[in-house]
Amino acid sequence: MNRFRASKFRHTEARLPRREGHQNVSLPAFGLQHSPSLQLPSQATLVPGRPILHSHASADLASTRNIPLSFSCRRGRGGPCHRAWPRASQHHRNVPASAWIGGIRAGSVVSCGNHVKASCRWIAFNAEAAGVLGIVPLECEDGGKRTVSQLCCHSDVVTDFDFSPFDQLLLATGSADETDKKLRIFDPRASPAASQSVLGHENNKDSRLLWMGSSDCLISVGFSQMREREVKLWDTRRFSGAMLTMALDTSPGAAIPLYDADTGLLVLAGKGENLLYLFEVAPAQPALTQVTQCRTEGGTRGLAAVPRLALDVMACEVLRVLQLTDTALVPVSYLVPRKSIQDFHEDLFPDCAGTLPATGAQAWWAGDNQQVGRVSLHPARRSTETFSSPVIACTQLQAADASSTEADADRSEGSSYSSLSSPGSAATSLSASTGPSSGFASSPSQKSLQSILGPSSRFRHTQGRVLHRDTHLTNLRGLSLTTPGECDGFCANHQRVALPLLSAGGQIAVLELSKPGRLPDVAMPTIQNGVAVADLSWDPFDPRRLAVAGEDAKIRLWRIPEGGLRETLREPEAVLRGHTEKIYSIRFHPVASDLLVSSSYDMTVRIWELSTGREALCLRGHTDQIFSLAWSPDGKKLATVSKDSRLRLYEPRRSPQPQQEGPGPEGGRGARLVWVCGGDYLLVSGFDSRSERRILLYRAQALLEGPLSVLGLDVAPSTLLPFYDEDTSVVFLTGKGDTRVFLYEVTPEPPYFLECNSFTSHEPHKGFVFLPKTVCEVREVEFARALRLGQSTLEPVAFCVPRVKKEYFQDDIYPPTRVWWESALSSSAWLAGEDGQQRRASLRPADMRPVSEAPKEAPARKFVPASVYLEQKSDEQKKEELLSAMVARLGNRDDPLPQDSFEGVDEDEWD
């Protein structure tokens, strides 16, 4: 009779929460470069006291979003189970786990794992960038919005990750591995070779496996030779073949299994599908019985089970599953309704594995096989003992030391400013980004997460927006879209913009930014350069002088009349001759006037003195095409990156040969470089050997040591064009033909790159050039403005930081800026060995007060719960207030009833 005993879970149903519970989340970015605490193969399962089970399989990926599911079982009175619809219980009506966690950016990179995992405190999921995980709290303590943070784990794809069952803050990650069809069992203490192996699933597509608790059985999910999804039960004592094989369907999505050893329930979900299966597993028979299936709103991108210690046992929640979809984490609980929810049900919640390890790592390697002690799920008998990993303890100690050091420094200096070019520790960045001047407050969960992950950028909430159409230049026709890769496509200053045209003869249109609107259909005056344009640049100290490099190895200097072009220009102001082959790029000196540098196919870099029209210096040492060159902010040094994958650093006035050389980007498809962090570091954008776009950070005084940090961004054909704002230490990166602009705050300390919100346009741009800082609208907290060149339009794009107190001048965003339009010395003085420094000026309007001088706001009044309020009153006062409230509800009994005012019909109308 036991064989036909009814399962207590057979009427289990999955119930999804309503979407009205959707919670918006903010997205700060944390970049923590760390070594993974554990490097396992792509699919490896470790059970205390047991061998390691490993299955090689290729990855089959879809995208991602998170939803916990709820299994409900209906019980009747005095007999076997019967079905009954649930009612909203007051006990679990406001359970926080039932709220959606929306606004996430789930990833679509290839991964062999479940894409989402959960501990009793945190949820981790694959983010949109390779090697990056998203981190969000499991529960929302204060009822407010949750914060999704980003954890930079690897430079390559994170194939799998998992939380420690003993330390809720310890997360292990792994990277890619080889693939085949075999299932292997390892005993790492006995031998590095597999102790047992057998052919698993016959198809090479992604397969998964799980131990069935502490038994000798395991579950694998994969594809058959006929491409059917199948589930197999294995017994390691008879490992020659599967005990049971069950075909599911012919769907192409890889199935993700979740098994609960205490209940014997198995959840299966296919990637990219919206159907979840629930099975009950009985390995002794063996048997695999389907209990129910649940259809969700979105396709599954990942699946995770919440630990049993985090379940709401008094609401009879036996299982909670997190489904990862494209944009949300939605908690859904599997509940077993019982007649009484005031009692703890021992049959549903047997003792489960605790959070204290049974032994240490050294003892386990010595052969100790003690099992983890089991703890009760009864709320009154919960264990309060906790375990903290040495890895986490060390991290917290370092954060505390850094915090105390910064606090002492703040007290001694008495200043509320933090250096943007040299940001401090995690504590400094946190206080700077969440202080009273910014208008943002951090929740306790966010602060605890920041103490682990490190600093976040104060510009992480940057918003990029296209300005009103009245500021656009439209009806641009005949634009040249074939400028070389070393050219930005066009150039602009605070007064006008120069656009190469497709017409023969190297024509250049010069448009005034003060005259926006639709351009006429008739021909407009242009610059007749004579040859195709290779690169062009405005003189920073003379807004009317334009330098144009041509394919004929000559540089022409053009002077624009005051007020703009009124007639076609055919004769340049000067022509610079010296290069023997086509010119790559040209750059004006940032400090000295009348100095221009150029690079050419003849492998030379030449510095020109424009006041005399002569070549002043010639730098050599390159062996291949020069991709980019950049002056240091003080104008003393010049850096180049070339196709031979080398970085070179020159001091032109000392030697024509490079002072330093170092390894550059691997790929030969193009690269750019820019000086950052006060001129002490070089940021290089380029490609790797797999054509992935990446950025590299070098210490300028140690190029030979290689990059300090490497960050992969995406795969695209165009070279990333970097623009660095020296006042905020934010770098903007985008390429020709892209629709996205990446933003990162660059710091000279780990993690070096702090991600900020990116800007996305609705169509690809042909060029993206930034304007000087003085055009920014400081009243709107705008810290950068760019011009976006579309198919036929030129649109201004403003980058702003959202702040509450906009009536104040945000002096933490706007330090004194360099007066870029004034030169510090002449070209002859610089060539003679002199150095100069430009003065700095404040951008604060005269009628605005700095936010650092704003009066401190009084703290908000703390909300007092009604229970505390009632405890302070006597019983007589409570009765009196209750009676008064009832009388007020009833109202005045002497008032006439509504029907008393109705008028009837006359007697004669009845006839």
ZAKOLKE-566094 format. One record per residue (C-alpha): x, y, z; residue in one letter. Coordinates in steps of 0.001 Angstrom, whole numbers, padded with zeros to 6 digits, always signed. Layout:
XYZa ...
END
This chain:
+000000+000000+000000m +002935+002336+000586n +003649+002330-003106r +000333+004018-003815f +000478+006487-000908r -000625+009953-002020a +001996+012678-002004s +001310+015662+000232k +002582+017875-002595f +000449+016455-005397r -001928+019442-005458h +000868+021969-005296t +000338+025050-007431e +002653+027832-008491a +001384+031308-007727r +003049+034422-009155l +002749+037796-007441p +000855+040619-009051r +002876+042984-011159r +001523+045948-009152e +004199+045058-006610g +006842+046155-009098h +009721+047997-007422q +012023+050343-009241n +015649+050042-008367v +018609+052349-008667s +021708+051139-010429l +025007+052198-008901p +027992+050444-010311a +030731+048924-008224f +033884+047671-009865g +035799+045230-007689l +038734+043511-009325q +039330+040377-007306h +040529+036869-007719s +037687+034346-007498p +037684+032540-004202s +037098+029252-005990l +037834+028181-009566q +035840+025084-010486l +035066+023661-013940p +031991+024879-015772s +029722+022327-014052q +031028+021009-010723a +028964+020149-007652t +030578+019783-004216l +028880+018013-001306v +030568+017854+002124p +032200+014489+002643g +031447+013346-000920r +033365+013285-004216p +033060+016102-006707i +030659+015489-009556l +031578+017075-012857h +029860+017173-016220s +031315+018784-019354h +028726+020348-021613a +028516+023223-024037s +026564+026345-023115a +023206+027217-024647d +022169+030707-023560l +019096+032902-023592a +018610+036236-021701s +017554+036977-018073t +015000+038132-015292r +014155+036976-011696n +010906+035509-010243i +010377+033400-007062p +007516+030877-007366l +005045+029563-004809s +003883+025932-004511f +000483+025641-002787s -001137+022441-001641c -004859+022275-000655r -005882+020269+002380r -009418+019391+003320g -010919+018366+006641r -010673+014768+007791g -009418+012996+004727g -007084+013054+001764p -006204+016278+000010c -008794+018066-002038h -008551+021280-004005r -009551+024614-002516a -008826+028106-003776w -006595+030162-001473p -007632+033281+000352r -005445+036290+001061a -004196+035652+004536s -003460+038517+006873q -000381+036631+007979h +001371+036761+004628h -000508+039443+002747r +002438+041872+002920n +005318+039444+002653v +008159+041479+001035p +009367+038474-000956a +006298+038751-003201s +007361+042067-004747a +008924+042278-008174w +012470+043610-008376i +012341+045531-011620g +014656+047775-013576g +017548+045306-013699i +019804+044831-016716r +020169+041091-017108a +022870+039712-019360g +022877+037782-022594s +026476+036533-022547v +027153+032818-022963v +027192+031043-019602s +026977+027433-018441c +025366+028232-015106g +021870+029046-013871n +022459+032803-014383h +021032+033570-010919v +021798+032342-007398k +020541+033361-003962a +021672+033193-000360s +019612+034110+002682c +020666+037756+002206r +021667+038404-001404w +020756+037575-005007i +023441+037419-007712a +022730+037258-011448f +024586+037574-014753n +024702+041217-015865a +024835+042457-019432e +028629+042807-019588a +030940+039800-019761a +032556+038998-016427g +030089+041145-014437v +027472+040004-011896l +024532+041990-010542g +023987+041975-006761i +020667+042858-005051v +019364+042259-001499p +016919+039369-001119l +014666+041268+001289e +013912+044983+001394c +014236+045977+005039e +012722+049461+005046d +010110+048950+002344g +011923+051302-000029g +013524+050613-003350k +016345+048104-003629r +019738+048896-005074t +021256+046703-007776v +025047+046828-007720s +027571+045425-010168q +030462+043142-009264l +033342+042890-011784c +034558+039289-011343c +036513+038281-014442h +037773+039777-017680s +036035+036854-019455d +032599+035252-019193v +031443+034100-015742v +030333+030565-016564t +029005+029740-013097d +028862+031096-009562f +027433+030116-006186d +027087+031369-002603f +028701+029558+000284s +026115+027621+002321p +027875+028739+005516f +028742+032389+004814d +025982+034402+003153q +028509+037035+001975l +030945+034647+000243l +030402+034199-003505l +032541+031887-005648a +032831+032420-009405t +034289+030365-012238g +035300+030831-015871s +035130+028845-019138a +036135+025188-019549d +036332+022492-022239e +033288+020419-023250t +032457+016784-024009d +029622+014312-023354k +030917+012524-020263k +029781+012605-016660l +032631+012193-014191r +032995+011738-010432i +036138+012997-008723f +037557+012326-005299d +040063+015214-005084p +041633+013906-001875r +042491+010580-003502a +043498+011472-007044s +043239+014352-009539p +041840+011881-012077a +038165+010912-012265a +037280+007906-010098s +034226+007061-012253q +033001+008190-015654s +030122+007309-017916v +028560+008635-021090l +025935+011143-019975g +023539+012658-022476h +024165+011826-026111e +023795+015369-027419n +026582+017955-027124n +024215+020702-025999k +024267+022093-022465d +023641+019580-019658s +023286+020036-015882r +023554+017765-012861l +022801+017817-009139l +023435+015573-006141w +020240+014378-004499m +021111+015522-001000g +023479+013250+000898s +022381+010101-000951s +024387+008243-003570d +022002+009382-006311c +022124+012304-008653l +020023+014003-011326i +021182+015124-014764s +019300+017134-017360v +020316+017332-021006g +019418+016373-024559f +019063+013008-026226s +020436+012074-029637q +017037+013028-031100m +017403+016499-029467r +014728+015808-026884e +015186+017262-023433r +015488+014482-020902e +015995+013879-017170v +018105+011006-015872k +018454+009544-012372l +021828+007947-011559w +023099+005761-008738d +026843+006138-008207t +027010+002623-006800r +025819+001324-010206r +027233+003977-012479f +027216+002036-015731s +023855+003471-016756g +020971+005650-015628a +018359+004217-013252m +015593+006186-014954l +015334+008264-018117t +012361+010529-018743m +011839+012550-021944a +010337+015995-021452l +009815+017702-024816d +011656+018858-027943t +012218+022458-026908s +015681+023808-027839p +016280+025713-024589g +018608+024103-022055a +016755+023025-018912a +017833+024388-015530i +017209+021987-012590p +016633+022950-008946l +016314+020149-006381y +015212+020406-002753d +016527+017375-000847a +014223+017928+002148d +010988+017793+000135t +012184+015781-002872g +010810+018446-005240l +012505+019114-008568l +011872+022320-010551v +012802+022441-014248l +012725+025519-016473a +013984+025947-020026g +016041+028972-021000k +013980+031426-023003g +010689+029730-022058e +007868+030762-019747n +006947+027292-018468l +008151+025800-015166l +007747+022094-014337y +007512+020690-010817l +008328+016996-010187f +008547+014843-007088e +011565+012526-007143v +011597+009122-005430a +015042+007575-006052p +014229+004419-004086a +011576+003185-006557q +012900+004992-008805p +010149+007335-009921a +009774+010850-011282l +006208+012159-010950t +005041+015464-012372q +003195+017517-009754v +002274+020678-011629t +003453+023169-014208q +003368+026959-014089c +003244+029472-016935r +004949+032811-016173t +004825+036212-017863e +008342+036352-019268g +010883+033929-020645g +013310+032311-018229t +016878+033558-018409r +017997+031979-015157g +016652+030160-012115l +017688+029940-008459a +016295+028518-005227a +016246+030555-002037v +017774+028682+000960p +015268+027001+003261r +016416+029109+006195l +015045+032179+004371a +011545+030728+003839l +008443+031963+005666d +007630+028726+007449v +004631+030149+009354m +002983+030890+006002a +003727+027264+004947c +006167+028366+002252e +007974+025169+001286v +009920+026446-001690l +010835+029762-003283r +012276+029989-006785v +013839+033061-008399l +013183+033332-012122q +015529+035710-013927l +013971+037506-016902t +015088+040482-018990d +014153+043308-016651t +012880+042106-013271a +013354+039878-010260l +009907+038611-009226v +009653+036575-006000p +007114+033735-006206v +006560+031353-003291s +005341+027756-003281y +002865+027542-000387l +001071+024615+001215v -002167+026044+002687p -003045+024518+006030r -006112+024972+008149k -004053+026568+010891s -001261+028989+010103i -000548+029655+013772q +001183+026299+014279d +004508+025077+012953f +004043+022023+010693h +006796+019517+011370e +005826+017300+008412d +006414+020120+005926l +009580+021469+007506f +011975+018791+008760p +015329+019867+010109d +017592+021199+007374c +021331+021708+006994a +022649+024536+009158g +025039+027359+008389t +027977+026175+010494l +030608+024091+008670p +031208+020623+010083a +034946+020802+009620t +037726+023026+008319g +039504+022924+004996a +042665+021365+006424q +040703+018696+008298a +038704+017861+005184w +041875+017414+003167w +043127+015143+005958a +040096+012870+005472g +037491+014219+007907d +033977+013431+006576n +031779+014965+009255q +028433+016209+007967q +026914+019616+008532v +024668+019668+011573g +020941+020015+011004r +018902+022821+012544v +015217+023301+013153s +013173+025690+011049l +010857+026392+013981h +011023+030161+014631p +011353+029626+018384a +014170+027089+018016r +016256+028834+015366r +019990+028751+015931s +021674+032130+016360t +025195+030890+015645e +026782+032300+012509t +029911+031647+010507f +032038+034331+008827s +034519+033407+006126s +038118+034598+006640p +037900+036157+003181v +034994+038396+004221i +036499+039157+007620a +039720+040329+005991c +037800+042525+003529t +035719+044118+006271q +038828+044764+008377l +040540+046531+005491q +037415+048617+004827a +037204+049570+008509a +040864+050589+008576d +040429+052678+005447a +037270+054262+006851s +038972+055256+010116s +041969+056649+008225t +039754+058782+006005e +037700+059952+008976a +040852+061112+010763d +041977+062926+007629a +038606+064659+007288d +038690+065817+010921r +042209+067166+010560s +041603+069011+007301e +038036+070147+008016g +037131+070038+004315s +034046+068545+002628s +035752+068179-000762y +037283+065009-002136s +039824+064946-004917s +038340+063842-008215l +041714+063062-009695s +042715+060996-006677s +039587+059524-005073p +039926+057983-001670g +038742+054749-000219s +035308+053177-000271a +034222+055192+002718a +035258+058458+001106t +033404+057773-002127s +030336+056682-000224l +030195+059803+001897s +030834+062018-001070a +028121+060444-003178s +025452+060184-000530t +026019+063309+001527g +023400+065987+002143p +024524+068011-000846s +023706+065270-003334s +020151+064606-002231g +020596+060804-002160f +020505+058534+000874a +021870+055010+001154s +019950+052194+002752s +021666+049998+005371p +021794+047124+002896s +023479+049350+000303q +026075+050547+002821k +026906+047015+003898s +027245+046004+000268l +029509+048949-000492q +031785+047994+002396s +032329+044689+000603i +032359+045712-003051l +034231+048986-002763g +033534+052544-003910p +030854+053697-006305s +030939+056733-008547s +029112+059903-007559r +028244+060170-011281f +026648+056715-011451r +023168+058251-011925h +024267+060524-014794t +021480+061216-017276q +022227+061962-020908g +019500+063700-022889r +019201+065274-026308v +018353+068961-025999l +015280+070572-027525h +014865+070514-031286r +015243+074293-031397d +018948+073807-030692t +019488+071287-033536h +021082+071865-036915l +019001+069952-039457t +018903+069281-043202n +022616+068473-043342l +023299+067079-046785r +026277+065556-048538g +028221+064679-045377l +031372+062626-045798s +031042+059334-043967l +034380+057917-045169t +036828+059850-043003t +039750+057702-041764p +039468+055791-038513g +042051+058077-036897e +039708+061064-037425c +036731+061857-035172d +034606+062627-038252g +034175+066340-037511f +035365+068927-034995c +033740+071695-032972a +034559+074503-030580n +032285+076730-028507h +031375+078864-031557q +031245+076718-034675r +031515+073238-036139v +033468+071970-039186a +032008+069070-041197l +033833+067344-044098p +031601+066939-047164l +031412+064179-049721l +031947+066560-052647s +035117+066371-054698a +037949+068658-053729g +037806+068095-049985g +035060+070614-049205q +034364+071482-045556i +031173+073065-044241a +031552+075515-041336v +028323+076101-039366l +027713+078569-036556e +026313+076993-033370l +024626+080292-032519s +022384+079880-035602k +020527+076565-035118p +017648+075418-037284g +017046+073963-040703r +019725+074679-043292l +018541+075971-046679p +018311+073599-049620d +020553+075822-051748v +024328+075488-051786a +026179+077142-048917m +029710+078613-048824p +032397+076061-047865t +036145+075675-047534i +037767+074293-050698q +040613+072259-049241n +041697+070879-052626g +042278+067260-051439v +040378+064754-049311a +040371+065506-045608v +042320+063122-043338a +041828+065023-040051d +040880+068495-038843l +041089+070435-035585s +040231+073896-034193w +042911+076002-032521d +041903+076175-028801p +043404+079685-028466f +042037+081082-031731d +038423+079973-032414p +038650+081230-036008r +041680+079120-037075r +041073+075624-038477l +043878+073159-039235a +043131+070567-041922v +045363+067590-042748a +045054+066327-046314g +045878+063086-048065e +048585+064954-049991d +050807+065027-046847a +050170+068777-046326k +048527+070675-043481i +046498+073751-044401r +045540+076479-041960l +042254+078282-042650w +040944+081470-041016r +037182+081796-040690i +035803+085346-040990p +034099+086885-037978e +030445+085773-037937g +031034+082705-040137g +031511+081895-043805l +029805+084251-046230r +031677+083091-049313e +033697+080061-050324t +037305+080015-049062l +039859+078801-051589r +043175+080093-050276e +044511+078889-046908p +046275+081162-044469e +049339+078884-044500a +050458+075468-045801v +052783+073208-043779l +055012+070857-045800r +057364+068182-044483g +055645+064809-044363h +056281+062509-047302t +053095+060417-047025e +049459+060759-045991k +048858+062275-042554i +046996+060337-039846y +046032+062907-037238s +046816+066407-035915i +046589+067873-032392r +047131+071398-031037f +049304+071924-027969h +047141+072319-024811p +049263+075037-023131v +051458+076837-025706a +050061+078821-028615s +050992+078254-032283d +052139+074643-031765l +050722+071695-033722l +051728+068020-033801v +051011+065603-036680s +051575+061908-037419s +051943+060350-040849s +052316+057151-042831y +056024+057984-043092d +056247+056756-039423m +057251+060175-038105t +055663+062602-035663v +056368+066249-036451r +055853+069350-034299i +055135+072579-036168w +055645+076179-035080e +052712+077935-036747l +053932+081483-036168s +056862+080817-038525t +055317+077990-040589g +058316+075719-040025r +058897+072204-038711e +060379+072550-035228a +060883+068909-034142l +060676+065439-035720c +060108+062362-033539l +061059+058876-034740r +060996+055321-033452g +057751+053928-034884h +057753+050724-036945t +054097+050627-038030d +051009+052797-038489q +050403+055372-035732i +046821+055039-034532f +046670+057987-032137s +048724+060571-030256l +047984+062840-027285a +049684+065662-025390w +049989+065418-021617s +047867+068022-019750p +050971+070083-018883d +052213+069881-022485g +055603+068393-021568k +055127+064875-022954k +053573+063212-025985l +052174+059657-026046a +051441+057508-029112t +049878+054095-029773v +050590+052236-033000s +049641+049156-034979k +052667+047238-033718d +050853+046978-030340s +053265+049368-028646r +052790+052457-026506l +055504+055118-026726r +056140+058119-024512l +058198+061072-025795y +059681+064182-024232e +060030+066048-027534p +062360+068790-026291r +064829+066232-024892r +065078+063504-027514s +063493+062482-030840p +063453+058874-029602q +060837+057509-027193p +061611+057854-023507q +059509+054770-022663q +057833+051888-024497e +055262+049369-023321g +052779+046776-024589p +049569+048207-026059g +046282+046629-027195p +046664+043270-028916e +044461+043813-031956g +045626+045749-034997g +042244+047236-035883r +042698+050641-034272g +043334+052302-030922a +043035+055676-029165r +044643+057084-026042l +044049+059967-023632v +045783+061231-020476w +043782+060853-017252v +044064+061522-013509c +046109+064684-013716g +048486+063320-016349g +049801+060464-014219d +047964+057732-016159y +047163+056838-019754l +043838+055349-020829l +043946+053381-024087v +040957+052044-026019s +041472+049214-028468g +040692+045594-029298f +041832+042209-028083d +042663+039192-030227s +038949+038247-030391r +037901+041730-031613s +036352+042658-028265e +036549+046367-027528r +038314+047113-024261r +039943+049918-022322i +043327+049701-020585l +044800+051897-017866l +048578+052453-017677y +050782+054289-015234r +052595+056864-017362a +055900+056355-015542q +055814+052554-015914a +054575+051630-019390l +056850+048604-019478l +054909+047020-016585e +051805+046777-018755g +048267+047853-017929p +047086+048225-014340l +043547+047277-015332s +041783+045953-018423v +038031+046250-018895l +036177+044542-021765g +033120+046405-023038l +031517+044801-026094d +032129+043482-029596v +031788+046087-032346a +033803+047024-035472p +034491+050705-034730s +037258+052022-032481t +036130+053600-029221l +036766+057363-029186l +037566+058503-025623p +036866+061945-024189f +038119+062699-020686y +036666+065419-018442d +039554+066407-016192e +037289+068214-013684d +035197+065152-012833t +037580+062340-013917s +034797+060851-016079v +035676+059300-019439v +033121+059023-022254f +033580+056254-024838l +031728+055665-028091t +032485+054766-031700g +031322+055811-035138k +028156+053913-035960g +027397+053170-032295d +024169+053957-030468t +025645+053833-026976r +028025+056072-025039v +029827+054380-022116f +030636+056432-019013l +033237+055511-016395y +034809+057428-013561e +038540+056732-013644v +040410+056473-010342t +044131+055851-009696p +043205+053184-007118e +041445+049850-007518p +038981+049137-009015p +040150+051958-011397y +036912+052044-013455f +033610+052941-011751l +030707+052441-014138e +028079+055155-014601c +024783+055161-016460n +025376+055028-020210s +023615+057113-022853f +021740+055397-025676t +020412+057044-028835s +017648+055816-031098h +019853+055679-034209e +023591+055243-034860p +025697+058393-034785h +028331+059241-037371k +030376+061203-034871g +030298+062309-031238f +032380+065354-030279v +032440+067135-026917f +032301+070889-026416l +034311+072949-023898p +033185+072957-020276k +032099+076595-020401t +029018+075806-022545v +027492+073605-019788c +024391+074832-017955e +025483+074668-014320v +021969+075500-013065r +020866+072108-014413e +023966+070366-012986v +025223+069710-016511e +028888+068708-016420f +029460+067757-020089a +027907+068578-023449r +028507+066906-026785a +027379+067215-030399l +025903+064074-031912r +026124+063829-035705l +023281+061841-037239g +022365+061068-040828q +021266+064660-041498s +021167+066355-038078t +023540+067728-035475l +022059+067385-031966e +023432+068702-028656p +023491+066088-025884v +023699+067212-022242a +025025+064996-019444f +023578+065974-016064c +023769+064666-012509v +020344+064559-010790p +020408+066693-007655r +017679+067826-005285v +019045+071281-004390k +019463+072715-007866k +019057+076250-006556e +022589+075909-005139y +025812+075772-007112f +027095+072192-006908q +030709+072959-006043d +031525+069271-005584d +030711+068756-009297i +032311+071982-010528y +035796+072557-009126p +037709+075527-010578p +038178+074666-014243t +041166+075334-016455r +040991+078479-018576v +041563+076546-021780w +041048+079543-024115w +044137+081359-022815e +047634+080093-023590s +050208+079963-020820a +053215+080690-023057l +054220+081125-026679s +055545+078467-029028s +059044+079949-029025s +059138+079950-025224a +058044+076318-025081w +060623+075272-027660l +063247+077113-025608a +062465+074837-022646g +060025+076939-020635e +056898+075473-019046d +053684+077209-018138g +050453+076506-016333q +047050+077916-017204q +045041+079659-014541r +041755+078276-013259r +038365+079957-012879a +035119+079120-011130s +031954+078378-013118l +029695+079598-010298r +027198+082280-011373p +027183+085391-009234a +023628+084801-007988d +024152+081185-006859m +025339+080043-003447r +027595+076944-003121p +025811+073864-001893v +028600+073327+000649s +027381+076507+002367e +023702+075510+002319a +022017+075337+005750p +021737+071870+007212k +018241+070426+007123e +016621+069218+010318a +016349+065426+010479p +012984+064019+009498a +010656+063098+012365r +010854+059422+013070k +007627+057526+012482f +006199+056007+015675v +004160+052805+015139p +000599+052731+016450a +001488+049896+018849s +004021+052114+020626v +001516+054980+020726y -001168+052800+022309l +001199+051402+024927e +001555+054902+026370q -002211+055212+027125k -004360+053712+029824s -007270+051370+029129d -009773+054087+030008e -008238+056470+027470q -008312+053788+024799k -012018+053057+025472k -012910+056715+025375e -011110+057299+022069e -012710+054180+020564l -016223+055321+021530l -015563+058805+020148s -014416+057349+016856a -017522+055133+016589m -019853+058044+017301v -018082+060172+014720a -018598+057444+012135r -022301+057106+012889l -022804+060860+012581g -025765+062854+013818n -028829+060573+014207r -031182+063540+014066d -030315+064309+010470d -033178+063537+008026p -032905+060477+005850l -032443+060972+002113p -035834+059422+001256q -037607+061966+003500d -036899+064664+000929s -038272+062667-002015f -041502+063910-003559e -044215+061441-004545g -046727+061591-007422v -050141+063207-007351d -053164+061025-006724e -054648+061755-010123d -051519+060524-011851e -052199+056954-010698w -055093+056766-013103d 
END
